[in-house]
Amino acid sequence: MRVPDRCLADLRQRGYLVFEDFLGADELAAAQEALWLHYPRPEEYFADPAAHAWLANDQWAGEVGAPWRSWNLNRLAFHADLLDLAERFFGSADLRLRQASLWAKYAGAVDYDQRLHRDFVNHSLVVPKRSQPGTQMQSWILLSDVGDEDGPTKIVPLSVGESVPYWPVPGDHDITNYLAEGLFAEEEVSMTGRAGTLFTFRTDILHRASRMTGERASRFALLADYDVWGPRWTGKVAWPDRATQTDWFEIIERASPRERSVFGFPAPGDSYWDEQTLADTQTRYPRADLTPYR
Ligand SMILES: O=C(O)CCC(=O)C(=O)O
């Protein structure tokens, strides 16, 4: 569903937005079903946690980067309403998907609690420019209901957190574990919501993961981080590095030219395209309709 302007105003002014029912019931159900291509269902996990020990390696073990094994997941990373939101926020259609991942958490696997931190630290070589509106957004689409016991992300509104300097962040150190425990505990907001909710925050916003307190709690989300093409000092994932994975090809073959462009695929009209590049790219992606590039 289209993200309303009032949410966009929240992202600009408070640094985050929450929008319930972002996903339609059908697209949510299809994505939820596809999760089990990557993760154990909660009942399977809790029946035998030791059989899924990979999920307990550390806090981030349950994060699985795109491309994923189903179009029903992949398509959500460039959902039309997400691109529409990013376009309005940045005032540009030249959108770049900086990274996309699925993230599963299961109570008891590991202690997921974090201290407050800002994501620009490993999404940019420099620091946010305070005189400009946010230039990077992190989007989380909840694929399971998230209540207070399910380890909701906690976010500190911009006006509260901006007094904390961007730096120092200790080098060679877990960036999520250096600010004081309990900082802004009264002011932080829990990103709870039913499955299908979108929450988005800027990379200049203090936030943290919180502990899962429900005995058999689990949490599933799809993350898609956007900025615009241009700055050379931002980034996270280099898609060409993943472009030989089996699941990659369906993305290029089924996505529209606009959707492909968020990965850096050359746009129609780009001087890259000529008879040779069209023919060879068609060989690489046999089922892609490349006529818009002719
Ligand atoms: O999992 C979460 O709720 C937030 C995680 C996070 O902020 C991080 O690992 O940087």
The ligand as an SDF file (V2000), in Angstrom:
LIG
                    3D

 10  9  0  0  0  0  0  0  0  0999 V2000
   17.6160   -6.4970   14.7890 O   0  0  0  0  0  0  0  0  0  0  0  0
   17.3030   -5.3520   15.0940 C   0  0  0  0  0  0  0  0  0  0  0  0
   16.2040   -5.0830   15.5900 O   0  0  0  0  0  0  0  0  0  0  0  0
   18.2550   -4.2100   14.8580 C   0  0  0  0  0  0  0  0  0  0  0  0
   19.6110   -4.6800   14.5080 C   0  0  0  0  0  0  0  0  0  0  0  0
   20.6060   -3.5810   14.3360 C   0  0  0  0  0  0  0  0  0  0  0  0
   20.3290   -2.4430   14.5160 O   0  0  0  0  0  0  0  0  0  0  0  0
   21.9930   -3.9010   13.9160 C   0  0  0  0  0  0  0  0  0  0  0  0
   22.4400   -5.0550   14.0290 O   0  0  0  0  0  0  0  0  0  0  0  0
   22.6750   -2.9720   13.4460 O   0  0  0  0  0  0  0  0  0  0  0  0
  1  2  2  0
  2  3  1  0
  2  4  1  0
  4  5  1  0
  5  6  1  0
  6  7  2  0
  6  8  1  0
  8  9  2  0
  8 10  1  0
M  END
$$$$
